[in-house]
Amino acid sequence: MYRRMNTIPFVIFVLIWSFASTATFPPGGQDSQSIWTRQEAVCRDGQYWNGKFCCLNCPAGTYLKSDCTAPGEKGQCEKCADETYTQHANHLSQCIACTKCGPDQEIVWPCNRTQNTECQCKGGRFCAPEQACEICSKCSRCEKDEKVVRNCSATSNTECKKIPLQSDSASGNTAIIVCSVLTFLFVLCGLIYCCTKKLARGSVGNELKAEHVLEGNNEQSQKPGCSSLIFSQPREDEPFPELIPINGEESLRRCFRYFEEVDIDYYKRFFHQLELNSNVIKSKDPLVYEDRIHELLNIWLEKEGKDASLNDLLKALLKFDQRRTAEIIKAKALENGHYVLQN
């Protein structure tokens, strides 16, 4: 006698048996994660996916030579060679080449293994931060009817502002100028009169004391004359103070723009004093005067090397009676904090 079978359970049983016969299961004891091919993996910060598991990044200043061999470890990292760097932790296959400053730029911070070179425009030139700075632009100069609102810097051009016309007060300004000239002439005449009286008294004294004529003449020759009293200038034989740089060669380079004060009629004599070849000096003639000065100073700096000194440049000016220009450059170097006086 046969029992009648329910058809629904029978169908379910057939389906389960069919799936079990075709399905593939991982072998016992094997990590199920290794069975699946992972196209993307989420690693923690400071790690990267090497195709199998997460490895630690190499530190800044190095690059990845070979991957790690176990999860969560660091692979073989090598230091960056000279003139290359990596600024952050990475898994790069090689370091990045350092930037080279352009001929119209100067180095603010040299490249090292963890930082790229930092460049800025040389004195007398600028480049705005939002620009590519492939070429530094020459700083503008204000016109005669303008005044400087802000001086040119490495990142911004000179800002000028029109000088307002003051026609209503022109007559008043003329009167002030006339009064100033008359006052100067009055003081000048007074000084000349005093000097004349002094010389006259010295002459009478010499006649009364003939035995001291020679001695008196020697003393008179050592005293400043009337022209020295009226137009007082530093003595040529007075020692020029020594200056000490605040930041080594960088302080010297930042003072190059002050040598634009050198009179264009004397600049060749100046660079001859610095022992630059005449052909080298002449080769810079096509440049505008300011660029000519900077280029020749850079050539001199390369020639002198670490022995280069602002004091040598100032002494070269003194050798052909350019003390006033040397004093102006010295004052600017001290005022802008590039140098201090030697104690």
BALOBA-1460 file (C-alpha; in Angstrom, 3 decimals):
// residues 343
<rec num="1" residu="m" x="0.000" y="0.000" z="0.000"/>
<rec num="2" residu="y" x="1.534" y="3.333" z="-1.083"/>
<rec num="3" residu="r" x="1.287" y="6.634" z="0.805"/>
<rec num="4" residu="r" x="0.341" y="9.571" z="-1.371"/>
<rec num="5" residu="m" x="3.152" y="12.208" z="-1.438"/>
<rec num="6" residu="n" x="2.448" y="15.970" z="-1.294"/>
<rec num="7" residu="t" x="3.779" y="17.580" z="-4.541"/>
<rec num="8" residu="i" x="4.945" y="20.969" z="-3.057"/>
<rec num="9" residu="p" x="7.576" y="19.636" z="-0.602"/>
<rec num="10" residu="f" x="8.814" y="17.381" z="-3.321"/>
<rec num="11" residu="v" x="9.480" y="20.313" z="-5.689"/>
<rec num="12" residu="i" x="11.370" y="22.223" z="-2.960"/>
<rec num="13" residu="f" x="13.532" y="19.204" z="-2.258"/>
<rec num="14" residu="v" x="14.456" y="18.879" z="-5.971"/>
<rec num="15" residu="l" x="15.489" y="22.552" z="-6.187"/>
<rec num="16" residu="i" x="17.727" y="22.347" z="-3.089"/>
<rec num="17" residu="w" x="19.404" y="19.189" z="-4.320"/>
<rec num="18" residu="s" x="20.051" y="20.738" z="-7.745"/>
<rec num="19" residu="f" x="21.695" y="23.930" z="-6.233"/>
<rec num="20" residu="a" x="23.851" y="21.859" z="-3.868"/>
<rec num="21" residu="s" x="25.181" y="19.723" z="-6.688"/>
<rec num="22" residu="t" x="26.389" y="22.756" z="-8.766"/>
<rec num="23" residu="a" x="27.567" y="25.171" z="-6.026"/>
<rec num="24" residu="t" x="31.309" y="25.543" z="-5.169"/>
<rec num="25" residu="f" x="32.324" y="26.113" z="-1.555"/>
<rec num="26" residu="p" x="35.677" y="27.245" z="-0.245"/>
<rec num="27" residu="p" x="37.947" y="24.530" z="1.156"/>
<rec num="28" residu="g" x="37.844" y="24.115" z="4.899"/>
<rec num="29" residu="g" x="40.160" y="26.415" z="6.923"/>
<rec num="30" residu="q" x="40.793" y="28.902" z="4.019"/>
<rec num="31" residu="d" x="40.076" y="32.618" z="4.625"/>
<rec num="32" residu="s" x="36.999" y="33.434" z="2.566"/>
<rec num="33" residu="q" x="38.355" y="36.945" z="1.812"/>
<rec num="34" residu="s" x="41.170" y="35.444" z="-0.298"/>
<rec num="35" residu="i" x="38.592" y="33.743" z="-2.581"/>
<rec num="36" residu="w" x="37.071" y="36.999" z="-3.808"/>
<rec num="37" residu="t" x="38.985" y="39.386" z="-6.076"/>
<rec num="38" residu="r" x="38.770" y="42.877" z="-4.499"/>
<rec num="39" residu="q" x="38.783" y="45.698" z="-7.069"/>
<rec num="40" residu="e" x="38.842" y="48.399" z="-4.409"/>
<rec num="41" residu="a" x="39.877" y="48.337" z="-0.771"/>
<rec num="42" residu="v" x="39.284" y="50.891" z="1.965"/>
<rec num="43" residu="c" x="42.509" y="51.431" z="3.928"/>
<rec num="44" residu="r" x="43.061" y="53.646" z="6.947"/>
<rec num="45" residu="d" x="44.680" y="57.065" z="6.755"/>
<rec num="46" residu="g" x="48.403" y="56.735" z="6.180"/>
<rec num="47" residu="q" x="47.958" y="53.411" z="4.309"/>
<rec num="48" residu="y" x="47.505" y="52.334" z="0.676"/>
<rec num="49" residu="w" x="46.175" y="49.204" z="-1.107"/>
<rec num="50" residu="n" x="48.951" y="47.194" z="-2.822"/>
<rec num="51" residu="g" x="46.556" y="44.801" z="-4.627"/>
<rec num="52" residu="k" x="46.424" y="42.283" z="-1.798"/>
<rec num="53" residu="f" x="46.247" y="44.186" z="1.481"/>
<rec num="54" residu="c" x="46.883" y="47.600" z="3.074"/>
<rec num="55" residu="c" x="50.485" y="48.823" z="3.610"/>
<rec num="56" residu="l" x="51.805" y="51.839" z="5.510"/>
<rec num="57" residu="n" x="52.941" y="54.866" z="3.442"/>
<rec num="58" residu="c" x="56.606" y="55.864" z="3.363"/>
<rec num="59" residu="p" x="57.424" y="59.042" z="5.362"/>
<rec num="60" residu="a" x="58.127" y="62.444" z="3.780"/>
<rec num="61" residu="g" x="61.607" y="62.668" z="2.291"/>
<rec num="62" residu="t" x="61.484" y="59.046" z="1.035"/>
<rec num="63" residu="y" x="59.831" y="57.011" z="-1.751"/>
<rec num="64" residu="l" x="58.536" y="53.414" z="-1.986"/>
<rec num="65" residu="k" x="61.060" y="50.946" z="-3.393"/>
<rec num="66" residu="s" x="59.020" y="47.783" z="-2.724"/>
<rec num="67" residu="d" x="55.637" y="46.946" z="-1.131"/>
<rec num="68" residu="c" x="55.153" y="45.454" z="2.307"/>
<rec num="69" residu="t" x="54.836" y="41.660" z="2.675"/>
<rec num="70" residu="a" x="52.205" y="41.624" z="5.445"/>
<rec num="71" residu="p" x="49.085" y="43.732" z="6.129"/>
<rec num="72" residu="g" x="49.617" y="46.925" z="8.152"/>
<rec num="73" residu="e" x="53.403" y="46.956" z="7.706"/>
<rec num="74" residu="k" x="55.681" y="49.375" z="5.874"/>
<rec num="75" residu="g" x="57.445" y="48.391" z="2.669"/>
<rec num="76" residu="q" x="61.040" y="49.237" z="1.773"/>
<rec num="77" residu="c" x="61.443" y="53.033" z="1.710"/>
<rec num="78" residu="e" x="64.490" y="54.828" z="0.271"/>
<rec num="79" residu="k" x="65.695" y="58.410" z="0.948"/>
<rec num="80" residu="c" x="65.276" y="60.940" z="-1.844"/>
<rec num="81" residu="a" x="68.461" y="61.745" z="-3.753"/>
<rec num="82" residu="d" x="69.873" y="65.284" z="-3.948"/>
<rec num="83" residu="e" x="67.738" y="67.783" z="-5.888"/>
<rec num="84" residu="t" x="64.588" y="65.648" z="-5.281"/>
<rec num="85" residu="y" x="61.962" y="65.643" z="-2.529"/>
<rec num="86" residu="t" x="58.623" y="64.319" z="-1.226"/>
<rec num="87" residu="q" x="56.768" y="66.725" z="1.030"/>
<rec num="88" residu="h" x="54.224" y="64.280" z="2.512"/>
<rec num="89" residu="a" x="53.872" y="60.600" z="3.424"/>
<rec num="90" residu="n" x="53.491" y="58.693" z="0.151"/>
<rec num="91" residu="h" x="53.866" y="55.476" z="-1.852"/>
<rec num="92" residu="l" x="55.412" y="57.103" z="-4.929"/>
<rec num="93" residu="s" x="57.818" y="55.029" z="-7.012"/>
<rec num="94" residu="q" x="60.285" y="57.956" z="-7.196"/>
<rec num="95" residu="c" x="60.849" y="61.378" z="-5.637"/>
<rec num="96" residu="i" x="59.857" y="64.660" z="-7.305"/>
<rec num="97" residu="a" x="62.527" y="66.837" z="-8.964"/>
<rec num="98" residu="c" x="63.206" y="70.158" z="-7.190"/>
<rec num="99" residu="t" x="62.164" y="73.400" z="-8.874"/>
<rec num="100" residu="k" x="64.963" y="75.530" z="-10.390"/>
<rec num="101" residu="c" x="64.706" y="79.280" z="-9.805"/>
<rec num="102" residu="g" x="64.721" y="81.404" z="-12.961"/>
<rec num="103" residu="p" x="67.551" y="83.818" z="-13.873"/>
<rec num="104" residu="d" x="65.431" y="86.758" z="-12.673"/>
<rec num="105" residu="q" x="64.630" y="85.036" z="-9.357"/>
<rec num="106" residu="e" x="66.522" y="84.412" z="-6.137"/>
<rec num="107" residu="i" x="66.290" y="81.496" z="-3.700"/>
<rec num="108" residu="v" x="64.300" y="82.216" z="-0.532"/>
<rec num="109" residu="w" x="64.480" y="78.616" z="0.752"/>
<rec num="110" residu="p" x="66.672" y="75.927" z="-0.825"/>
<rec num="111" residu="c" x="65.251" y="72.521" z="-1.739"/>
<rec num="112" residu="n" x="65.738" y="69.629" z="0.683"/>
<rec num="113" residu="r" x="64.372" y="66.083" z="0.935"/>
<rec num="114" residu="t" x="61.021" y="67.224" z="2.413"/>
<rec num="115" residu="q" x="60.472" y="70.643" z="0.808"/>
<rec num="116" residu="n" x="60.635" y="72.085" z="-2.691"/>
<rec num="117" residu="t" x="62.704" y="75.152" z="-3.596"/>
<rec num="118" residu="e" x="61.045" y="78.486" z="-2.751"/>
<rec num="119" residu="c" x="61.855" y="81.281" z="-5.216"/>
<rec num="120" residu="q" x="61.022" y="84.970" z="-5.410"/>
<rec num="121" residu="c" x="61.747" y="87.751" z="-7.873"/>
<rec num="122" residu="k" x="65.017" y="89.628" z="-7.522"/>
<rec num="123" residu="g" x="65.133" y="93.242" z="-6.378"/>
<rec num="124" residu="g" x="63.477" y="95.636" z="-8.832"/>
<rec num="125" residu="r" x="61.147" y="92.909" z="-10.172"/>
<rec num="126" residu="f" x="57.877" y="91.321" z="-9.057"/>
<rec num="127" residu="c" x="55.332" y="88.599" z="-9.810"/>
<rec num="128" residu="a" x="51.812" y="88.487" z="-8.334"/>
<rec num="129" residu="p" x="51.031" y="85.256" z="-6.373"/>
<rec num="130" residu="e" x="48.078" y="84.429" z="-8.634"/>
<rec num="131" residu="q" x="50.331" y="84.400" z="-11.733"/>
<rec num="132" residu="a" x="52.480" y="81.529" z="-13.013"/>
<rec num="133" residu="c" x="55.649" y="83.600" z="-12.396"/>
<rec num="134" residu="e" x="57.534" y="82.146" z="-15.356"/>
<rec num="135" residu="i" x="59.039" y="85.622" z="-15.888"/>
<rec num="136" residu="c" x="59.289" y="88.380" z="-13.276"/>
<rec num="137" residu="s" x="58.068" y="91.788" z="-14.419"/>
<rec num="138" residu="k" x="60.093" y="94.943" z="-13.915"/>
<rec num="139" residu="c" x="58.770" y="97.240" z="-11.184"/>
<rec num="140" residu="s" x="57.059" y="100.398" z="-12.434"/>
<rec num="141" residu="r" x="58.272" y="103.888" z="-11.627"/>
<rec num="142" residu="c" x="55.889" y="106.672" z="-10.744"/>
<rec num="143" residu="e" x="55.605" y="109.627" z="-13.128"/>
<rec num="144" residu="k" x="56.642" y="113.152" z="-12.168"/>
<rec num="145" residu="d" x="53.038" y="114.062" z="-11.348"/>
<rec num="146" residu="e" x="52.597" y="110.953" z="-9.157"/>
<rec num="147" residu="k" x="53.753" y="109.855" z="-5.730"/>
<rec num="148" residu="v" x="54.541" y="106.376" z="-4.399"/>
<rec num="149" residu="v" x="51.736" y="104.870" z="-2.302"/>
<rec num="150" residu="r" x="53.420" y="101.482" z="-1.859"/>
<rec num="151" residu="n" x="56.915" y="100.410" z="-2.881"/>
<rec num="152" residu="c" x="57.450" y="97.484" z="-5.218"/>
<rec num="153" residu="s" x="58.050" y="94.091" z="-3.576"/>
<rec num="154" residu="a" x="58.719" y="90.573" z="-4.837"/>
<rec num="155" residu="t" x="54.941" y="89.905" z="-5.014"/>
<rec num="156" residu="s" x="53.445" y="93.306" z="-5.942"/>
<rec num="157" residu="n" x="54.172" y="96.186" z="-8.302"/>
<rec num="158" residu="t" x="54.726" y="99.802" z="-7.290"/>
<rec num="159" residu="e" x="51.502" y="101.660" z="-6.508"/>
<rec num="160" residu="c" x="51.342" y="105.292" z="-7.593"/>
<rec num="161" residu="k" x="48.848" y="108.067" z="-6.985"/>
<rec num="162" residu="k" x="48.332" y="111.293" z="-8.891"/>
<rec num="163" residu="i" x="49.470" y="114.384" z="-7.022"/>
<rec num="164" residu="p" x="46.454" y="116.749" z="-6.799"/>
<rec num="165" residu="l" x="46.914" y="120.136" z="-8.436"/>
<rec num="166" residu="q" x="46.941" y="123.047" z="-6.001"/>
<rec num="167" residu="s" x="46.448" y="126.050" z="-8.283"/>
<rec num="168" residu="d" x="44.751" y="128.104" z="-5.560"/>
<rec num="169" residu="s" x="47.777" y="127.900" z="-3.324"/>
<rec num="170" residu="a" x="50.398" y="128.327" z="-6.073"/>
<rec num="171" residu="s" x="51.050" y="131.963" z="-5.177"/>
<rec num="172" residu="g" x="51.439" y="131.014" z="-1.512"/>
<rec num="173" residu="n" x="53.951" y="128.283" z="-2.379"/>
<rec num="174" residu="t" x="55.931" y="130.756" z="-4.493"/>
<rec num="175" residu="a" x="56.143" y="133.156" z="-1.575"/>
<rec num="176" residu="i" x="57.389" y="130.360" z="0.716"/>
<rec num="177" residu="i" x="60.095" y="129.397" z="-1.796"/>
<rec num="178" residu="v" x="61.242" y="133.029" z="-2.169"/>
<rec num="179" residu="c" x="61.420" y="133.467" z="1.613"/>
<rec num="180" residu="s" x="63.400" y="130.217" z="1.974"/>
<rec num="181" residu="v" x="65.929" y="131.325" z="-0.671"/>
<rec num="182" residu="l" x="66.357" y="134.738" z="0.942"/>
<rec num="183" residu="t" x="66.860" y="133.157" z="4.375"/>
<rec num="184" residu="f" x="69.509" y="130.820" z="2.979"/>
<rec num="185" residu="l" x="71.347" y="133.720" z="1.307"/>
<rec num="186" residu="f" x="71.220" y="135.739" z="4.540"/>
<rec num="187" residu="v" x="72.737" y="132.862" z="6.555"/>
<rec num="188" residu="l" x="75.353" y="132.293" z="3.850"/>
<rec num="189" residu="c" x="76.397" y="135.948" z="3.909"/>
<rec num="190" residu="g" x="76.662" y="135.811" z="7.697"/>
<rec num="191" residu="l" x="78.959" y="132.794" z="7.570"/>
<rec num="192" residu="i" x="81.167" y="134.415" z="4.917"/>
<rec num="193" residu="y" x="81.394" y="137.593" z="7.049"/>
<rec num="194" residu="c" x="82.405" y="135.594" z="10.158"/>
<rec num="195" residu="c" x="85.043" y="133.691" z="8.220"/>
<rec num="196" residu="t" x="86.468" y="136.901" z="6.761"/>
<rec num="197" residu="k" x="86.725" y="138.497" z="10.212"/>
<rec num="198" residu="k" x="88.401" y="135.377" z="11.572"/>
<rec num="199" residu="l" x="90.988" y="135.373" z="8.795"/>
<rec num="200" residu="a" x="91.637" y="139.079" z="9.285"/>
<rec num="201" residu="r" x="92.251" y="138.624" z="13.032"/>
<rec num="202" residu="g" x="94.623" y="135.726" z="12.284"/>
<rec num="203" residu="s" x="96.574" y="137.899" z="9.834"/>
<rec num="204" residu="v" x="97.040" y="140.717" z="12.411"/>
<rec num="205" residu="g" x="98.171" y="138.232" z="15.026"/>
<rec num="206" residu="n" x="100.772" y="136.833" z="12.664"/>
<rec num="207" residu="e" x="102.237" y="140.299" z="12.026"/>
<rec num="208" residu="l" x="102.522" y="141.018" z="15.778"/>
<rec num="209" residu="k" x="104.166" y="137.660" z="16.488"/>
<rec num="210" residu="a" x="106.609" y="137.165" z="13.666"/>
<rec num="211" residu="e" x="108.583" y="134.572" z="15.574"/>
<rec num="212" residu="h" x="105.590" y="132.187" z="15.429"/>
<rec num="213" residu="v" x="104.796" y="132.646" z="11.724"/>
<rec num="214" residu="l" x="105.856" y="129.143" z="10.676"/>
<rec num="215" residu="e" x="104.088" y="127.468" z="13.571"/>
<rec num="216" residu="g" x="101.000" y="129.580" z="12.985"/>
<rec num="217" residu="n" x="100.962" y="128.629" z="9.305"/>
<rec num="218" residu="n" x="101.146" y="124.948" z="10.203"/>
<rec num="219" residu="e" x="98.231" y="125.264" z="12.604"/>
<rec num="220" residu="q" x="96.256" y="127.254" z="10.034"/>
<rec num="221" residu="s" x="96.798" y="124.537" z="7.412"/>
<rec num="222" residu="q" x="95.306" y="121.963" z="9.784"/>
<rec num="223" residu="k" x="92.146" y="123.984" z="10.434"/>
<rec num="224" residu="p" x="89.157" y="123.855" z="8.055"/>
<rec num="225" residu="g" x="88.762" y="126.892" z="5.819"/>
<rec num="226" residu="c" x="85.630" y="128.957" z="5.237"/>
<rec num="227" residu="s" x="84.361" y="126.607" z="2.557"/>
<rec num="228" residu="s" x="84.539" y="123.714" z="5.063"/>
<rec num="229" residu="l" x="82.511" y="125.678" z="7.602"/>
<rec num="230" residu="i" x="79.849" y="126.517" z="5.057"/>
<rec num="231" residu="f" x="79.644" y="123.183" z="3.215"/>
<rec num="232" residu="s" x="80.574" y="120.530" z="5.787"/>
<rec num="233" residu="q" x="81.258" y="117.077" z="4.348"/>
<rec num="234" residu="p" x="82.768" y="113.895" z="5.827"/>
<rec num="235" residu="r" x="86.557" y="113.765" z="5.616"/>
<rec num="236" residu="e" x="87.840" y="111.439" z="2.896"/>
<rec num="237" residu="d" x="90.359" y="109.895" z="5.303"/>
<rec num="238" residu="e" x="87.722" y="109.281" z="7.992"/>
<rec num="239" residu="p" x="87.388" y="105.467" z="8.496"/>
<rec num="240" residu="f" x="84.181" y="103.999" z="7.076"/>
<rec num="241" residu="p" x="82.265" y="101.849" z="9.608"/>
<rec num="242" residu="e" x="82.225" y="98.072" z="9.166"/>
<rec num="243" residu="l" x="78.806" y="96.456" z="8.624"/>
<rec num="244" residu="i" x="77.792" y="92.992" z="9.850"/>
<rec num="245" residu="p" x="75.129" y="91.048" z="7.827"/>
<rec num="246" residu="i" x="72.027" y="89.792" z="9.633"/>
<rec num="247" residu="n" x="71.459" y="86.881" z="7.221"/>
<rec num="248" residu="g" x="74.759" y="86.216" z="5.426"/>
<rec num="249" residu="e" x="74.684" y="86.247" z="1.623"/>
<rec num="250" residu="e" x="70.919" y="86.870" z="1.597"/>
<rec num="251" residu="s" x="71.481" y="90.247" z="3.310"/>
<rec num="252" residu="l" x="74.063" y="91.156" z="0.648"/>
<rec num="253" residu="r" x="71.745" y="90.213" z="-2.235"/>
<rec num="254" residu="r" x="68.896" y="92.290" z="-0.807"/>
<rec num="255" residu="c" x="71.180" y="95.355" z="-0.832"/>
<rec num="256" residu="f" x="71.964" y="95.062" z="-4.558"/>
<rec num="257" residu="r" x="69.052" y="97.334" z="-5.507"/>
<rec num="258" residu="y" x="70.571" y="100.180" z="-3.467"/>
<rec num="259" residu="f" x="73.506" y="100.311" z="-5.906"/>
<rec num="260" residu="e" x="71.147" y="101.780" z="-8.504"/>
<rec num="261" residu="e" x="72.161" y="105.000" z="-6.693"/>
<rec num="262" residu="v" x="75.593" y="104.794" z="-8.380"/>
<rec num="263" residu="d" x="75.825" y="107.533" z="-11.031"/>
<rec num="264" residu="i" x="75.590" y="106.092" z="-14.545"/>
<rec num="265" residu="d" x="78.763" y="108.036" z="-15.468"/>
<rec num="266" residu="y" x="80.733" y="106.202" z="-12.745"/>
<rec num="267" residu="y" x="79.371" y="102.650" z="-12.744"/>
<rec num="268" residu="k" x="82.094" y="101.293" z="-15.067"/>
<rec num="269" residu="r" x="84.816" y="102.698" z="-12.798"/>
<rec num="270" residu="f" x="82.983" y="101.092" z="-9.871"/>
<rec num="271" residu="f" x="83.035" y="97.615" z="-11.426"/>
<rec num="272" residu="h" x="86.642" y="98.050" z="-12.557"/>
<rec num="273" residu="q" x="87.455" y="98.625" z="-8.875"/>
<rec num="274" residu="l" x="85.774" y="95.259" z="-8.230"/>
<rec num="275" residu="e" x="88.169" y="93.713" z="-10.802"/>
<rec num="276" residu="l" x="85.513" y="92.797" z="-13.375"/>
<rec num="277" residu="n" x="86.758" y="92.423" z="-16.939"/>
<rec num="278" residu="s" x="85.991" y="95.316" z="-19.330"/>
<rec num="279" residu="n" x="84.429" y="92.921" z="-21.847"/>
<rec num="280" residu="v" x="82.108" y="91.545" z="-19.156"/>
<rec num="281" residu="i" x="81.027" y="95.068" z="-18.175"/>
<rec num="282" residu="k" x="80.504" y="96.068" z="-21.819"/>
<rec num="283" residu="s" x="78.403" y="92.922" z="-22.499"/>
<rec num="284" residu="k" x="75.675" y="94.255" z="-20.201"/>
<rec num="285" residu="d" x="75.348" y="97.618" z="-22.044"/>
<rec num="286" residu="p" x="72.154" y="96.586" z="-23.931"/>
<rec num="287" residu="l" x="70.305" y="96.130" z="-20.603"/>
<rec num="288" residu="v" x="68.449" y="98.932" z="-18.848"/>
<rec num="289" residu="y" x="70.604" y="100.549" z="-16.179"/>
<rec num="290" residu="e" x="68.982" y="98.866" z="-13.141"/>
<rec num="291" residu="d" x="69.241" y="95.376" z="-14.694"/>
<rec num="292" residu="r" x="72.829" y="96.130" z="-15.755"/>
<rec num="293" residu="i" x="73.769" y="96.863" z="-12.114"/>
<rec num="294" residu="h" x="72.079" y="93.683" z="-10.792"/>
<rec num="295" residu="e" x="73.647" y="91.422" z="-13.447"/>
<rec num="296" residu="l" x="77.172" y="92.743" z="-12.843"/>
<rec num="297" residu="l" x="76.782" y="92.485" z="-9.054"/>
<rec num="298" residu="n" x="75.685" y="88.858" z="-9.421"/>
<rec num="299" residu="i" x="78.763" y="88.146" z="-11.577"/>
<rec num="300" residu="w" x="80.962" y="89.773" z="-8.918"/>
<rec num="301" residu="l" x="79.255" y="87.684" z="-6.200"/>
<rec num="302" residu="e" x="79.892" y="84.441" z="-8.077"/>
<rec num="303" residu="k" x="83.550" y="85.449" z="-8.540"/>
<rec num="304" residu="e" x="84.092" y="86.327" z="-4.878"/>
<rec num="305" residu="g" x="82.060" y="83.455" z="-3.445"/>
<rec num="306" residu="k" x="81.780" y="83.319" z="0.343"/>
<rec num="307" residu="d" x="84.346" y="86.135" z="0.685"/>
<rec num="308" residu="a" x="81.937" y="88.656" z="-0.876"/>
<rec num="309" residu="s" x="81.089" y="91.534" z="1.470"/>
<rec num="310" residu="l" x="79.039" y="94.730" z="1.366"/>
<rec num="311" residu="n" x="82.011" y="96.458" z="2.980"/>
<rec num="312" residu="d" x="84.117" y="95.680" z="-0.121"/>
<rec num="313" residu="l" x="81.471" y="97.283" z="-2.380"/>
<rec num="314" residu="l" x="81.363" y="100.433" z="-0.235"/>
<rec num="315" residu="k" x="85.173" y="100.687" z="-0.151"/>
<rec num="316" residu="a" x="85.211" y="100.470" z="-3.967"/>
<rec num="317" residu="l" x="82.937" y="103.532" z="-4.077"/>
<rec num="318" residu="l" x="85.189" y="105.437" z="-1.655"/>
<rec num="319" residu="k" x="88.233" y="104.850" z="-3.878"/>
<rec num="320" residu="f" x="86.900" y="107.200" z="-6.562"/>
<rec num="321" residu="d" x="85.283" y="109.856" z="-4.320"/>
<rec num="322" residu="q" x="81.734" y="108.454" z="-4.170"/>
<rec num="323" residu="r" x="81.438" y="108.724" z="-0.389"/>
<rec num="324" residu="r" x="77.988" y="110.303" z="-0.512"/>
<rec num="325" residu="t" x="76.627" y="107.312" z="-2.507"/>
<rec num="326" residu="a" x="78.340" y="104.913" z="-0.080"/>
<rec num="327" residu="e" x="76.732" y="106.727" z="2.881"/>
<rec num="328" residu="i" x="73.263" y="106.458" z="1.273"/>
<rec num="329" residu="i" x="73.665" y="102.707" z="0.642"/>
<rec num="330" residu="k" x="74.966" y="102.140" z="4.177"/>
<rec num="331" residu="a" x="71.987" y="104.037" z="5.658"/>
<rec num="332" residu="k" x="69.471" y="101.985" z="3.634"/>
<rec num="333" residu="a" x="71.132" y="98.692" z="4.610"/>
<rec num="334" residu="l" x="70.895" y="99.645" z="8.304"/>
<rec num="335" residu="e" x="67.409" y="101.155" z="8.075"/>
<rec num="336" residu="n" x="65.913" y="98.070" z="6.373"/>
<rec num="337" residu="g" x="67.494" y="95.692" z="8.908"/>
<rec num="338" residu="h" x="69.850" y="93.845" z="6.532"/>
<rec num="339" residu="y" x="73.036" y="94.932" z="8.385"/>
<rec num="340" residu="v" x="74.135" y="96.258" z="11.778"/>
<rec num="341" residu="l" x="77.175" y="98.327" z="12.731"/>
<rec num="342" residu="q" x="80.166" y="96.452" z="14.120"/>
<rec num="343" residu="n" x="80.659" y="97.174" z="17.822"/>
